[in-house]
Amino acid sequence: MKVSTNELLLALRAPNSGWLAALVCALDEALQDPDFGEPQRTLIHGLLDAGSVPPAVAVAANDRLTRFEETVKDLHALLVPATPDPLPEISVRPKLTICGNAA
């Protein structure tokens, strides 16, 4: 099945197209990954053809995604230095000058 770019662009303009956008973004990332090959594509086609995700698969996918997010967070912490705590603000009292005529 050939995908129509114009049809997809039009579908993405719809206010309720959030999930479509999320799936397209995830698929775009996956298709750029050399590890996402024909076996994985066949599995995805099977899920789409079935019209549902088995509960055990959904649980396993959520667990794997959680571990993946932790790995990304750990990698980010190694690559991006933590910002130092800001210096505490010093409260400076204004100087008072008494002016007057002592006559």
C-alpha positions as CSV (number, residue, x, y, z in Angstrom):
1,M,0.0,0.0,0.0
2,K,1.4,3.3,-1.0
3,V,1.1,6.1,1.5
4,S,-0.2,9.5,0.2
5,T,1.9,12.3,1.7
6,N,-0.9,14.8,1.1
7,E,-3.4,12.5,2.9
8,L,-1.1,12.2,5.9
9,L,-0.5,15.9,6.0
10,L,-4.2,16.6,5.9
11,A,-4.8,13.9,8.6
12,L,-2.2,15.5,10.9
13,R,-4.0,18.8,10.7
14,A,-7.0,17.4,12.5
15,P,-7.3,18.4,16.2
16,N,-7.6,14.8,17.3
17,S,-4.5,13.5,15.4
18,G,-2.2,13.5,18.4
19,W,-1.8,9.7,18.4
20,L,-1.2,9.6,14.7
21,A,1.6,12.2,15.1
22,A,3.1,10.2,17.9
23,L,3.1,7.0,15.9
24,V,4.5,8.7,12.8
25,C,7.3,10.3,14.8
26,A,8.1,6.9,16.5
27,L,8.0,5.1,13.1
28,D,10.3,7.7,11.5
29,E,12.8,7.2,14.3
30,A,12.5,3.4,14.0
31,L,13.0,3.4,10.2
32,Q,16.2,5.4,10.6
33,D,17.6,2.7,13.0
34,P,19.5,-0.1,11.3
35,D,18.4,-2.5,14.1
36,F,14.7,-2.0,13.0
37,G,14.7,-4.5,10.2
38,E,12.3,-6.7,8.3
39,P,11.5,-9.0,11.3
40,Q,10.4,-6.0,13.4
41,R,8.4,-4.5,10.5
42,T,6.6,-7.9,10.0
43,L,5.7,-7.9,13.7
44,I,4.3,-4.3,13.5
45,H,2.3,-5.3,10.4
46,G,0.9,-8.2,12.3
47,L,-0.3,-6.0,15.2
48,L,-1.9,-3.6,12.8
49,D,-3.6,-6.4,10.9
50,A,-4.9,-7.9,14.1
51,G,-6.2,-4.5,15.2
52,S,-5.1,-5.0,18.8
53,V,-2.1,-5.5,21.0
54,P,-2.2,-8.6,23.3
55,P,-2.1,-7.5,27.0
56,A,1.1,-9.4,27.7
57,V,2.8,-7.7,24.8
58,A,1.6,-4.3,26.0
59,V,3.0,-4.9,29.5
60,A,6.3,-6.2,28.2
61,A,6.5,-3.2,25.8
62,N,5.8,-0.7,28.7
63,D,8.5,-2.4,30.8
64,R,11.0,-2.3,28.0
65,L,10.2,1.4,27.3
66,T,10.7,2.2,30.9
67,R,14.2,0.7,30.9
68,F,14.9,2.5,27.6
69,E,13.9,5.9,29.2
70,E,16.1,5.2,32.2
71,T,19.0,4.4,29.9
72,V,18.5,7.7,28.0
73,K,18.2,9.6,31.3
74,D,21.4,8.1,32.6
75,L,23.2,8.8,29.3
76,H,22.0,12.4,29.4
77,A,23.3,12.8,33.0
78,L,26.7,11.6,31.8
79,L,26.8,13.9,28.8
80,V,25.3,17.1,30.2
81,P,26.9,18.5,33.3
82,A,24.6,19.4,36.1
83,T,24.1,23.1,36.6
84,P,25.6,24.3,39.9
85,D,23.3,25.6,42.6
86,P,22.9,29.3,42.2
87,L,24.6,31.5,44.7
88,P,22.4,32.5,47.5
89,E,21.0,36.0,47.3
90,I,22.7,38.4,49.8
91,S,20.3,40.7,51.4
92,V,21.8,44.2,51.4
93,R,20.3,46.8,53.7
94,P,20.2,50.2,52.2
95,K,22.3,52.9,53.9
96,L,20.3,55.4,55.8
97,T,21.5,59.0,55.8
98,I,19.9,61.3,58.3
99,C,19.8,64.8,57.1
100,G,18.6,67.6,59.2
101,N,19.2,70.9,60.7
102,A,20.2,70.9,64.3
103,A,19.5,74.5,65.0
